[in-house]
Amino acid sequence: MISYAEHSYGIEIIKAKIDTIDPDEELKKSRDEKQKERYERESQSIEMDHLLEKVKLLKSELPGISDKEAWESIQVWQKQTTKTVNINKIEIDGGTDTLVGIAAGIMAKMGGGSK
């Protein structure tokens, strides 16, 4: 019986071996930079999804909180805010999530919350 490769080209590949190729330093550096960029984009996307989920949680637990107040609470929670807030004591009453309690305490200290 004649295979397609033998019939069309007169040859048949029985075995192939691929050797390890060691790329030069410039190629390695370029590849590593691309992988780092992709990883950072994916991490940022995951982080944003997490933050959006936390905002939804805050708004469901504290219906009177505005979007701005929710995002400010998230920034305080993550220590990313440049806003100076003088908080001497925050009391957390139960709740399903520590963040909700923290945000409620912050809003109470700032005079925010449900109006």
Steps between C-alpha positions, in 0.01 A plus 500: 500500500632845407443796736392847383849639578672230294257535212506880481858579595687173493604524867357411838610642833535222751655688792561865580711644781478857621804625684479753779564845366668747733396851390743790528479748788313766299229253404472374860469856630231585243306182580521566875376857456200381296415239763533760777268742314239225449520398865457862617196551272338182630577595862350846454188352345458255788560779754238723335244218503574450871455871575173518305375204702591678824316817389189292426529342845528840667200635308289197588590516871482882518229604251534871582870516409585683178734362235759762594484406869525129414811555289653724768438224755671250272799733464525546878473123546786443255703791637497670159333826592668838520195632681573576864246345730539536874369177645564431864293185536293284269255257651398205285164343571484145362414510132575253227821670396757696698517757219132588549558564869809708429316703236205557733735623771680730258176640367377564855823682589484707179135586554398301189293192456126489453336840485 
